[in-house]
Amino acid sequence: MNHETIDKSRCNCTYGCNFDCGTSAGPRRRAGKRHAEVRPPGEVESKVNDGETRRYKAGESWFEAPGAVHSISRNASDTVPARLLAVFVVDTDETKLTTPVKE
């Protein structure tokens, strides 16, 4: 295996997302692949495509395939803030990580 070969058509983008108590984000479609992990403190509720709504605790994570619709993303608590760390793998010509979806 050649570990010196790099796929220059893709790039990684990492970002943090903070949810204040009781807040949420609107539905959106993802560019590329995404891995998200809940960071302490707090819990996040999430729904991707036609899957069930799930509650993730600190340290738990999930994967979103390219083009997935993330219809629910919210802080599961009205009293404790929540944080996510997300890593995207996208084509280098992508200009947006997310695109809003009408409800």
SVG drawing of the C-alpha trace seen along z (x, -y; Angstrom):
<svg xmlns="http://www.w3.org/2000/svg" viewBox="-43 -29 48 31">
<polyline fill="none" stroke="black" stroke-width="0.4" points="0.0,0.0 1.3,-3.4 0.6,-5.8 2.1,-8.7 -0.8,-8.9 -3.3,-11.6 -6.7,-12.0 -6.6,-15.8 -10.2,-15.7 -11.5,-15.5 -10.9,-17.6 -11.8,-17.4 -13.6,-20.2 -14.1,-20.1 -16.4,-22.4 -18.0,-22.8 -21.7,-23.5 -23.1,-24.9 -26.7,-24.5 -28.0,-26.8 -30.6,-25.3 -33.8,-24.4 -32.5,-25.5 -32.6,-23.7 -31.5,-24.0 -33.7,-23.8 -33.8,-20.9 -30.9,-20.8 -29.1,-18.6 -25.5,-17.7 -22.7,-17.9 -20.3,-15.0 -20.0,-12.5 -20.3,-13.7 -19.4,-12.2 -20.8,-14.0 -20.0,-13.4 -21.7,-14.9 -19.2,-16.6 -19.8,-17.1 -22.0,-18.5 -25.4,-17.8 -27.4,-15.6 -28.6,-16.2 -31.6,-14.8 -31.1,-14.0 -33.0,-12.6 -31.4,-11.7 -33.5,-10.9 -36.4,-8.5 -34.6,-7.2 -36.0,-7.5 -35.3,-10.4 -32.4,-9.5 -31.0,-11.1 -27.2,-11.1 -25.3,-11.5 -21.8,-12.9 -19.3,-10.6 -21.8,-9.1 -21.7,-9.7 -23.4,-9.1 -22.7,-9.1 -24.5,-10.9 -24.1,-9.8 -23.6,-12.3 -26.9,-14.1 -28.5,-13.0 -31.4,-15.2 -30.9,-16.1 -34.5,-17.0 -34.1,-17.2 -31.1,-18.6 -31.7,-20.1 -30.6,-20.3 -32.4,-17.7 -32.5,-19.8 -34.0,-23.1 -31.4,-23.5 -28.1,-22.1 -26.2,-23.4 -25.1,-20.9 -22.1,-20.7 -21.2,-18.8 -18.0,-18.2 -18.5,-17.4 -16.1,-16.3 -17.1,-16.5 -15.4,-14.8 -16.3,-16.7 -15.2,-17.2 -12.8,-20.1 -15.2,-21.9 -18.0,-22.0 -18.8,-25.6 -21.5,-24.8 -21.5,-22.2 -25.3,-22.5 -28.3,-23.6 -31.6,-24.4 -34.5,-22.1 -38.1,-23.4 -40.3,-21.7"/>
</svg>
